[in-house]
Amino acid sequence: MKVYRIKSLILILGDLFFFYAGLFLTLLLRYNYAEFEADFEKWWMLHLLPFSISFAVWIIIFNIAGLYDPLSFSLRPQVRDRVIRAMIFSGAISIVLFYTLPQFIITPKTNLIIDIAISTILILTWRKFYGLILARSEKTRVIFFGWSQEAEDTVNLLQNNPQLGYEVAALVLPDENAPKPTSNIPIFVFNRGLPKLIGEKRAGLVVASGDIRANADFIKILYEVLPLGVTYLNFPQFYEGITGKIPVSMISEMWFLENLAESEKRFFETSKRAFDIFAGFILGIIAALVLPFVASAIKLESSGSILFRQKRVGKNGRLFELIKFRTMVKNAENGQAVWAKENDKRITAVGRMLRKTRLDELPQIWNVIKGEMSLIGPRPERPEFVEGLKKQIPHYMMRLMVRPGLSGWAQINFPYGASVEDAMEKLQYDLYYIKNRSLGLDISIALKTLFIVVSRSGR
């Protein structure tokens, strides 16, 4: 949404300002005040170019880490931890630049280390202040028409994240027998008094679910209040913009016909396949280099094969054999398909390290080169799970429209899944990816995956 892009731009500009403020304070601390004041231009210009390059890299890393996403506008504990990890990673990159590039004539042992520490404190303070400003600023008041579990989750999300800029003003139900929320918001039953309600609640946005949009009276009344400056969105549009997911239970077959025009993706898919082959060979060389070390570690810890092979469901339902480094004890399932759990006791110590760094996925490069997988896409599931999930989750088989991937939108946003409920959540992310897939989104996912690997925040 446009308003989020503006808020993100302000956050980026603020980060840049405090990066330079950190550099100024660093120079002030490093050199005595009289010397610094007398020859300010000399010291500032000496540091300006190398640190400006570093700051540009830092902004890119912050973006990769998701620190300009709407939910990162406030300094919640998880955002604070991500800022600190991003600053550590950014500092490490800058140290490498300072040591390897001759143009960077300043030693990082002093000025750069001090600057990283000061900038971290300034950025955390600035983002705390920015979040408070957004939380207290005027909100767009929203009226929801129709109710569902997704609407309930969205209302809770908006109430817990005031920095998103929305305030739930009311809920209008199609009739008195319709499902009601547990959230504490004003509830009304739909009638001809809708224009008055919109005026009294000073609503600027109307979000309607699919069932109530079929109500001719509702459409007519909404048309009549357009001159009041009210914006209208259907719930899937609003939900997608806020969460980066598609509300699976609230879309119909028509949604897929309207939003998944595969003819528009042909050039992208052809280009993506060419890149998969090119990148696959490069990553294959890396896999060959680490193979002896990984294989030795696996063999030293537990008996069994080095590689793990398992049937998975690929594009259009085709079965293929996925290859990974083995991360569990031998015969972990005893012939029965079982969801892997967080802190699963079947995972070996070496396997846990491999999963954390995602090195266990490297053999799947062979699947990518063969065309069974892509670098980016929904994760392939086992046929035993697919058979059950397609009966329990609406539109589940639509995730098979594209090649499965080593990493994907669902993995970087919801990295662990071990139940039907988790599969439902991941499907919402998968459908978002399938609808919006592009070169830019793929690059973003790849870079965010790299950040997760380097910062060791994977599962």
C-alpha positions in Angstrom: 0.0 0.0 0.0 1.2 3.5 -0.8 0.9 4.8 2.7 3.3 2.0 3.9 5.8 2.9 1.2 5.8 6.5 2.4 6.3 5.4 6.1 9.1 3.0 5.0 10.8 5.9 3.1 10.7 8.1 6.2 12.2 5.2 8.2 15.0 4.8 5.7 15.8 8.5 5.7 15.8 8.5 9.5 18.2 5.5 9.6 20.5 7.3 7.1 20.4 10.5 9.2 21.4 8.6 12.4 24.1 6.6 10.6 25.7 9.9 9.7 25.0 11.3 13.2 26.8 8.2 14.6 29.8 9.0 12.4 29.9 12.6 13.6 29.8 11.5 17.2 32.5 8.9 16.5 34.8 11.6 15.2 34.0 13.8 18.1 35.0 11.1 20.5 38.1 9.9 18.6 39.7 13.3 18.3 39.9 16.1 20.9 37.3 18.8 20.4 39.7 21.6 19.6 41.5 19.5 16.9 38.2 18.4 15.5 36.7 21.8 15.4 39.8 23.4 13.9 40.0 20.9 11.1 36.5 19.5 10.8 36.4 19.5 7.0 39.6 17.4 6.8 38.4 14.7 9.2 34.9 14.6 7.8 35.9 14.4 4.1 38.5 11.7 5.0 35.7 9.5 6.4 32.8 10.5 4.2 33.3 8.3 1.2 34.1 4.9 2.8 31.5 5.4 5.5 28.8 6.4 2.9 29.5 3.2 1.0 29.1 1.3 4.3 25.9 3.1 5.1 24.4 2.2 1.7 25.3 -1.5 2.4 23.7 -1.2 5.8 20.4 0.1 4.4 20.4 -2.8 1.9 21.0 -5.3 4.7 18.2 -3.7 6.8 15.9 -4.0 3.9 16.8 -7.7 3.4 16.2 -8.3 7.1 12.7 -7.0 6.7 13.3 -3.9 8.9 11.3 -1.7 6.5 8.2 -3.9 6.5 5.1 -2.5 8.2 5.2 -4.8 11.2 8.8 -3.5 11.8 7.7 0.1 12.2 7.6 -0.3 16.0 10.4 -1.5 18.2 9.0 -4.7 19.5 11.4 -7.2 21.1 11.7 -9.3 18.0 12.3 -6.2 15.8 14.9 -4.9 18.3 16.8 -8.3 18.1 16.6 -8.2 14.3 18.1 -4.7 14.3 21.0 -5.8 16.5 21.6 -8.9 14.3 21.5 -6.7 11.2 23.9 -4.2 12.7 26.4 -7.0 13.6 26.1 -8.4 10.1 26.5 -4.9 8.5 29.5 -4.2 10.7 31.2 -7.5 9.6 30.6 -6.6 5.9 32.1 -3.1 6.5 35.1 -4.5 8.2 35.7 -6.8 5.2 35.4 -3.7 2.9 37.7 -1.6 5.0 40.4 -4.4 5.0 40.2 -5.4 1.3 39.6 -2.2 -0.6 42.6 0.2 -0.8 40.2 3.2 -1.1 39.2 2.5 2.5 42.3 3.9 4.1 40.8 4.1 7.6 41.4 1.2 10.0 38.1 -0.4 11.3 39.6 -1.3 14.6 38.8 2.1 16.0 36.5 4.4 14.1 34.3 1.8 12.5 33.8 -0.3 15.7 32.9 2.9 17.7 30.6 4.0 14.9 28.8 0.6 14.8 28.2 0.8 18.6 27.0 4.4 18.5 24.8 3.9 15.4 23.1 0.9 17.0 22.1 2.9 20.0 20.9 5.8 17.9 18.9 3.5 15.5 17.2 1.7 18.3 16.3 5.0 19.9 15.1 6.5 16.7 12.9 3.5 15.8 11.4 3.5 19.3 10.5 7.2 18.8 9.2 6.6 15.3 7.0 3.7 16.5 5.5 5.9 19.2 4.8 8.7 16.7 3.0 6.3 14.4 1.1 4.7 17.3 -0.2 8.1 18.4 -0.9 9.6 15.0 -4.3 9.8 13.4 -5.6 6.4 12.1 -7.7 5.4 9.1 -11.0 4.2 10.7 -12.2 0.9 9.2 -15.7 -0.6 9.1 -15.8 -4.4 8.4 -18.8 -5.9 6.7 -19.2 -9.6 7.3 -17.1 -11.7 9.7 -14.8 -14.7 9.6 -11.8 -16.1 11.5 -9.5 -14.2 9.2 -11.3 -11.0 10.0 -11.0 -11.7 13.7 -7.2 -12.3 13.2 -6.9 -9.1 11.2 -8.7 -7.0 13.8 -6.4 -8.4 16.5 -3.4 -7.6 14.4 -4.5 -4.0 13.9 -5.3 -3.5 17.5 -1.9 -4.9 18.6 0.0 -2.9 16.0 -1.3 0.7 16.0 1.7 1.8 14.0 0.0 0.2 10.9 -2.3 3.2 10.9 -5.7 1.6 11.2 -8.4 1.8 13.8 -11.4 -0.6 13.7 -14.5 1.5 14.1 -17.3 -1.0 13.8 -18.5 -4.3 12.4 -21.6 -4.6 10.3 -23.2 -8.1 10.1 -25.5 -9.1 7.3 -28.2 -10.3 9.8 -28.6 -11.0 13.5 -27.8 -14.7 13.1 -24.4 -14.1 11.5 -21.2 -15.2 13.4 -20.1 -12.6 15.9 -16.5 -11.7 17.0 -14.9 -12.2 20.3 -13.1 -8.9 19.8 -14.5 -5.9 21.7 -15.7 -3.7 18.8 -19.1 -2.1 18.2 -21.4 -4.4 16.2 -24.3 -3.3 14.0 -26.8 -5.2 11.7 -26.9 -4.1 8.1 -29.8 -1.7 7.2 -30.5 1.5 5.3 -28.8 3.5 8.1 -25.3 2.6 6.7 -24.5 6.2 5.4 -25.3 7.6 8.9 -23.1 5.0 10.6 -20.2 5.7 8.3 -20.5 9.4 9.1 -20.8 8.9 12.8 -17.8 6.6 12.9 -15.8 8.9 10.6 -14.9 5.8 8.6 -12.4 6.3 5.8 -12.3 2.6 4.7 -14.9 -0.1 4.2 -13.7 -3.7 4.0 -16.3 -6.3 2.9 -16.2 -10.0 2.7 -17.3 -11.9 -0.3 -20.8 -13.0 0.9 -22.0 -9.5 1.7 -20.6 -8.1 -1.5 -23.3 -10.1 -3.3 -25.9 -8.0 -1.4 -27.4 -5.6 -4.0 -28.6 -3.2 -1.3 -25.2 -3.0 0.2 -23.5 -2.2 -3.1 -26.1 0.5 -3.8 -25.7 2.2 -0.4 -21.9 2.0 -0.7 -22.1 3.6 -4.1 -24.2 6.5 -2.6 -21.5 7.2 0.1 -18.6 7.4 -2.3 -18.8 11.2 -2.4 -18.0 11.1 1.4 -14.5 10.1 0.4 -14.8 6.5 1.6 -12.5 3.9 0.1 -13.7 0.4 -0.5 -11.7 -2.8 -0.5 -12.8 -6.4 -0.5 -11.4 -8.4 2.4 -8.8 -10.5 0.4 -7.3 -7.3 -1.0 -7.0 -5.7 2.5 -5.8 -8.9 4.1 -3.1 -9.4 1.4 -1.8 -5.8 1.8 -1.6 -6.1 5.6 -0.2 -9.6 6.0 1.4 -10.7 2.8 -1.0 -13.7 2.7 -4.2 -14.7 0.8 -7.2 -15.6 3.1 -7.8 -19.1 1.8 -11.2 -19.7 3.3 -12.5 -16.4 1.9 -11.6 -16.8 -1.8 -13.5 -18.8 -4.4 -12.7 -20.3 -7.8 -13.4 -16.9 -9.3 -10.5 -15.4 -7.4 -8.1 -17.8 -9.1 -9.5 -17.1 -12.5 -9.1 -13.3 -11.9 -5.7 -13.3 -10.2 -3.7 -16.2 -11.6 -3.3 -15.5 -15.4 -0.5 -17.8 -16.2 -0.1 -16.5 -19.7 1.4 -13.3 -18.1 4.0 -15.3 -16.3 5.5 -17.2 -19.3 8.5 -14.9 -19.9 9.2 -14.9 -16.1 9.0 -18.7 -15.9 11.4 -19.1 -18.9 13.8 -16.6 -17.4 13.6 -18.2 -14.0 14.3 -21.6 -15.4 17.4 -20.3 -17.1 18.6 -18.7 -13.9 17.9 -21.9 -11.9 20.2 -23.8 -14.2 23.0 -21.2 -14.1 22.8 -20.7 -10.3 22.3 -24.5 -9.8 25.7 -25.3 -11.4 27.5 -22.6 -9.2 25.8 -23.9 -6.0 26.6 -27.4 -7.2 30.3 -26.5 -7.0 29.8 -25.2 -3.5 28.0 -28.4 -2.5 30.8 -30.5 -3.9 33.3 -28.5 -1.8 31.5 -29.0 1.5 30.4 -32.5 0.8 33.5 -34.2 2.3 33.2 -32.2 5.6 29.5 -32.7 6.0 29.7 -36.4 5.1 32.4 -37.0 7.6 30.4 -35.2 10.4 27.3 -37.2 9.6 29.1 -40.5 9.6 31.1 -39.8 12.8 27.9 -39.0 14.8 25.5 -41.7 13.7 25.2 -44.8 11.5 23.3 -44.7 8.2 23.6 -43.1 4.8 24.9 -39.6 4.2 22.1 -38.7 1.9 18.4 -38.9 2.6 16.0 -39.5 -0.3 12.2 -39.1 0.0 9.3 -38.9 -2.4 7.8 -35.4 -2.8 5.0 -33.9 -4.8 6.1 -31.4 -7.5 4.5 -29.2 -10.1 1.1 -30.4 -11.3 1.2 -33.3 -8.9 4.2 -35.1 -10.4 6.2 -37.2 -7.9 10.0 -36.9 -7.7 12.7 -38.0 -5.3 14.0 -35.2 -3.1 17.7 -35.4 -1.9 19.0 -33.9 1.3 21.8 -34.5 3.7 20.5 -36.8 6.5 19.7 -34.8 9.7 17.9 -37.5 11.7 18.8 -40.8 13.3 18.7 -43.9 11.1 15.1 -45.2 10.5 13.6 -42.2 12.3 10.1 -42.9 11.1 10.0 -46.7 11.1 8.0 -46.7 7.9 5.3 -44.2 9.0 5.0 -40.6 7.7 5.3 -38.3 10.7 5.5 -34.5 10.8 8.9 -33.2 11.9 8.5 -31.2 15.1 10.3 -28.2 16.5 13.1 -29.5 18.8 12.4 -33.0 17.4 14.5 -35.6 19.3 15.1 -37.6 16.2 17.3 -34.8 14.8 21.0 -35.4 15.5 23.4 -32.7 16.8 25.1 -32.4 13.3 21.6 -32.5 11.7 20.5 -29.5 13.9 23.5 -27.5 12.8 22.9 -28.4 9.1 19.2 -27.4 9.4 20.1 -24.1 11.2 22.5 -23.2 8.3 20.3 -24.9 5.7 23.3 -26.8 4.4 21.1 -29.9 4.5 19.3 -28.5 1.5 22.4 -28.3 -0.8 21.9 -31.7 -2.5 18.6 -30.5 -3.7 20.6 -28.5 -6.3 20.5 -31.7 -8.3 16.7 -31.5 -8.2 16.8 -27.9 -9.4 19.1 -28.7 -12.3 16.8 -31.6 -13.4 13.9 -29.2 -13.4 12.0 -31.0 -10.5 12.5 -27.9 -8.3 13.3 -24.3 -8.5 15.5 -22.1 -6.2 12.4 -20.2 -5.1 8.9 -21.6 -4.7 6.6 -23.4 -2.2 8.3 -26.2 -0.3 7.4 -29.7 -1.7 5.3 -31.9 0.6 5.2 -35.6 0.9 2.4 -37.4 -1.0 1.1 -38.9 2.2 0.5 -35.4 3.7 -0.8 -34.0 0.4 -3.5 -36.6 0.2 -4.8 -35.6 3.7 -4.3 -31.9 3.3 -6.2 -31.5 0.1 -9.3 -32.9 1.8 -9.0 -30.6 4.8 -7.8 -27.3 3.3 -9.6 -25.6 0.5 -7.6 -24.9 -2.7 -4.6 -26.8 -1.4 -3.7 -28.3 -4.7 -3.3 -24.8 -6.3 0.1 -24.5 -4.7 1.2 -27.2 -7.2 0.8 -24.7 -10.1 4.5 -23.8 -9.9 7.7 -25.7 -9.2 8.5 -26.3 -5.5 11.6 -24.4 -4.2 14.6 -24.6 -1.9 13.2 -21.5 -0.2 10.1 -19.5 -0.6 7.8 -16.8 0.7 6.2 -19.1 3.3 9.6 -20.3 4.6 10.9 -16.8 5.3 7.7 -15.7 6.9 6.5 -18.9 8.6 9.5 -21.2 8.8 8.1 -24.1 10.7 5.1 -26.3 9.9 4.1 -29.4 11.7 0.3 -29.6 11.6 -2.8 -29.0 9.4 -3.2 -25.6 10.9 0.4 -24.7 10.0 -0.1 -26.1 6.5 -3.1 -23.8 6.1 -1.0 -20.8 7.2 1.8 -21.7 4.8 -0.7 -22.1 2.0 -1.8 -18.5 2.4 1.8 -17.4 1.9 2.2 -19.8 -1.0 -0.8 -18.4 -2.8 0.5 -14.8 -2.2 3.8 -15.9 -3.9 2.1 -17.6 -6.8 -0.1 -14.5 -7.5 2.8 -12.0 -7.1 5.8 -13.9 -8.2 8.3 -11.9 -10.1 12.1 -11.4 -10.5 12.0 -8.7 -7.7 10.1 -11.0 -5.3 12.4 -13.9 -6.0 15.5 -11.8 -5.4 14.0 -10.5 -2.2 13.3 -14.0 -0.9 16.8 -15.2 -1.9 18.4 -12.4 0.0 16.2 -12.8 3.1 17.0 -16.5 3.1 20.7 -15.7 3.0 20.3 -13.3 5.9 18.5 -16.0 7.9 21.3 -18.5 7.2 24.1 -16.0 8.1 22.3 -14.8 11.2 21.5 -18.5 12.2 17.8 -17.7 12.8 16.5 -20.7 10.9 14.9 -23.7 12.4 
